[in-house]
Amino acid sequence: MTIAPEITPAATTTDPESGIRITRVNGRIGAVISGVRLGGDLDPQTVTAIRDAIIAHKVVFFRGQDHLDEERHEAFGRLLGTPIAHPTVPSADGRYSLAIDSDHGARANQWHTDVTFVPAYPAFSILRAAVLPPYGGNTLWSNTAAAYAELPEPLRILADSLRAVHSNAYDYLAVRPEATSAALEQYHQVFTSTKFLTEHPVVRVHPESGERTLLLGNFVQRIADVPAQDSRLLIELFQRHIERPENTVRWQWQVGDVAIWDNRATQHYGVDDSDDHDRKLRRVTIDGDVPVGVDGRSSTLLHPSEVPAPAFGPASGASTAAAAPSAG
């Protein structure tokens, strides 16, 4: 385990090895990185500086990356790890580039961490803006490590002891009562074509920074071994800390922007306030590892018996499982 670099209180710093500039956006989350052209040909010093900034600031932003297409987007992603396709939703390019398009029902106006319904959900998400509405369509991120750290000690102890069941099968219309019939059909026939149930610790220990982070979001179905009403109250209690404005950053997109976030230490929310205007973004995710709780217990897949491989590439967690040291 490596420890993330401390965040300097300075508004802007320059990395001495790569020369990139890092400008903080908020006190607890977010930074803008400038002085770099993203792609698969970056030198190791620049990649290390970017990765360190992601771990430290949780989400980082780049302006003016209009040169990126699906191929270059994926090539850059490979510098951070192994790209992984969505478990159920087909990609835009037949490989790893997932379409986050308004005309496909992808107005994710719910706080969530990407793909937590599988055990080894993505470590990083890399999102670039291709087509934007004339107004609205911002995205918010929250620092789930800061949310955990600010909990009163009795609540931290409670959270440390809990586990939660996550699923991609939830009451879609309860969350999005205004959803179109096309969006509802896409949800049932595509998003839940395989229905997953995974039990995660409510608090995971980050494998790189060592921080404790709250693992919740809209894929949480219930707290394990807790009655339904108490489960809802506990989820709301901890989720409320995640959504505190002090723990969040809001990004106003421009075409050519790229956002990269540590999916193990954040939640995000795509604001659905651009009416019927087009909003098209492309996302590449990087394979993650299986979370481990404070008690040392790993997440567990409850259903199906194993995570199937998507239409392209390996199954979620395959690359990190292969890299993990064998027991004993």
N, C-alpha and C positions, 0 to 999 in steps of 0.2 A: 504494500500500500504506500503510495506517495501522498504527501501532504500538500494541499493547494497553497500557492504563494499568498502571503497576506496582502490585503488591499491597502494601498497607500492612500492617505487622506488627500493627496494632491488631486486637483481636477483633471490634469493631463500629465501622463508620464510617457517616456520614450523607452522602449526596450533596447538595452545596449547591444544585444547580439544581432537583432533583426532590423532595428531602426523603425519598427512600426510604432505609431502613436495610439495610446489608449486613453480615451476621455470618458470619465464617469458620467452617467446620466442621472442616477439617483444614489442615495446614501447606502441602500441595501441591495440593489440589483440593477444591472444594466450598464453597458459601456459601448461606446462607438470606437471602432478600430479603423484607422486611416493609414495610408501609405503602403497599401498592399493591393495587388491584383490577384484575385482568387483563381485557382486552377490547379491542375495536377502536377505542375512543374515547380512548386514552391520549394525552397531549400529547407532542410531540417530545422534550422534555427527559427525560421519564421513560423513553421508549423508548431513547434514547441511553444513559442510565444503566444500564438493564437489559442492553443489548447489550454495553456495556463490561465489565459484571460477568461476563457469560458468557465473553467472550474471556479475561478475567483469571483467573477461577476455574474455567473449563472446564465446570462444571455448577452450576446454581443451582436452589434449591428455594423454592416458595411454599406456605404453608399456607392453608387456609380459602378456596379458590377454588371453592366448591360451586355458585356461580351459573353456571359455564361449562357450555355444551352444545356440540354440534358446530358450530353457527353462530358462537357467540362465540369458541370455540376457534380456528376458522379465521380469524375477523376479527382476533384478536390476532396470529396467525401472519403475516398479511399485513403487519404493521408491521415484521417482521424480514426480509421478502423475499417471494418467490413460492412459495406452497404447491405441492407436487408429490406426485402420487399414487404409490403403490408400482408398480414396473414390471410386476408379475405378479399381486399379490394384490388382489382387489376390496376397496373401502373399506366401512366400516360404514354410511355415509350416502350412498353413491353419488357422493361428491365426494373429499375428502382425508383424512377421519378413518379411520385404520386401526385395526381391532379387535385388541388384544393380549389375547386371551381364553384362559383355561386350557382351556376346552372345545373350542377349535379347534387344540389342539396347540401353542399359543404359550407354551411354557415354555422360554424361550431360555437354558438353562443352559449357555451357551458364551460365552466372551469374543468380542465382535465389534464392529465399527463398522458402522452401518447402510448396507446396500445398496452395498457397495464392489465388487460385481460389475459395476457400470456405471461409465463414466469419471467423469461429474460426479455423484458420489453426494451426498446431502444435506449442506448446510452446518450446519443446526440441526435438532434433533428436539425436539418439545414434547409431553410425555407427562403425561396427567392420570389420576388414580385415580378410578374409578367404583364398583367393587365389589371388596372386599378379603376375603381369608380371615381367620379368627380368629387365625391365627399364620402366620409365615413369609411368603414372597413378597417379600422385600426385593430391592433392586437395587443392584449395585455399579458404580461407574465408576472408570476409571483415566486418569491424565494421561499421554498418550503423548509430550508434549513433555518432561516431567520424566524419563520413561524414557529418551529419547534423550540428554538432557543429562547424565545420570549415567553413560553408557557410557564406558569407558576410550577414550582417543583412537584406538587402533588399531581398535577395534570401530566407532567412529563413522565412520572412514574407510571401513571395509568396508561398513557399512550404506549409506553415501552412494552407493556404486557399484552397488548391487543393485537389481534390479527383480523383481516377483513377479506371478504370474498369479492372479487372483481369479475365482471362479465361484460361481453359486448351485447348481450341480450337484455335490454331494459325497456321500460315503458316509454317508447319514442314519442308518442303523442302527448304524454304527460309533460315531457321536457320541451317539446316543440309543438304546441297545439295548433300553430298556424302553418304547419308543414303541408306542402303540396302533395297530391297523390303520387307524383313522380318521385319525390323525395322519400315518401313512405315506402314505395315499391323498391327503391334502391336500397333502403335500409334492410328490408326483409329478405330480398333475393340476393343481395351482394354482401352487405356488411355482416349479416348474421348467417351467411351460408354455412359456416361452421360456428357452432355456439360454444364459447369457451367459458370455463369457470376456473379461476385461479385464486388460491389463498396466499395473500402477502402479509408480512408484518406491517402494522400501521406505522411503525418507525423502522426505516432501514438505515444501515450504516453505510455511508458512501464509500465505495471501494478505492477511490483516489484521494479524496480530501479527509476522510475519516469523520466527517460531520454526520450528525443524525438528522434525517429529513423525514417529514411527514409524507406518507404514501397513501393518498386518497384520490379525490376527483370523481367525475361523473360516472366512471365505470364501476365504482363501488356499489355492490348490491346490498351488503349487510356486514355488520361486525359479527365475527364468528362466536358462537356459543353465548350470544346475548339476545334476549327477547326483542321482537321487532320494534316496539316503541322506544325502548332504551337504545337500540341500535341507531335509529334515526336521530335521536337526541345527541348521541356521542359523535356521529358523523358531522352533524351541524355544528357542534361545539368546536371540533378541531378545524373543520373547514373554514369557519368564521375567522380564525386566526390567520389562515393562509390568505384569505381575501382582504385582509386589512390593507388600506391604501399605502401605509408605510412600507409594506413588503412587496409592493408592485411597481411596475413600470408600464407605460403605455407608449406604443410606437406608431407614429403616423407614417405609413408607407409611401415611398416613391418608387416608380418603376426602376428596376435595376438594383433595388435594395436586397440585401441578404441578411437574415437573422439566423444565428446558430445558438441553440440553447442546450444546457445540460438537462436532459430529460429525467435524470435521477434526482434532481434537486429543484425542480420547478413544476408549476402548473401554468397553463395559458388559456386564453379566452379570446376567440375571434368575434369581435363585436358586429352584430347583424344590424347595421344602421345605414346601409347604403341603398335602400329600396330595391328596385329591380335592376340596378346597374350591374354590369359584369365586374367580377373580381376573380382573377385567375392567378394562383400561385402554384409553385412546384416544390415538392418536399422530397428530400432524400434523407433516410434515417440510417443510423449506424448501429450495428448489433450491440446489444447490451449483455450483461451477465445476470445471473439469478440473484435477487436481493437476499441479504442476510439481516435478520433482526438483531436487536440488542442482546438477546439470549443465545445467539449463534444459530438459530433455526432458519433454514432457507425457505423461500417461497415454494409452494406445491401446486402443480397442475391437478385439478380435480376432474376436469372433463375437457376434451376427450382423453384417451389414454396417453397420447403424445401429440405434440404440436406438429401438424402436417406441413410439408414444404409448400410454399406459395407457388403461383404459376411460374415464377422465375426465381432461380437462386435457392440458397439453402433455407432450412427452417430457422425460425427465430431461436437464437441462443446457440446455434451449431458452432459458430466460429469461436465463441468464448468458452464453450464447453471443451472444445478441442485444445484450447490454449491453457486451460486450467490444470494445475498440478494434480496428479492422481492421488487419491487418499492412501495413506500408509506408505 
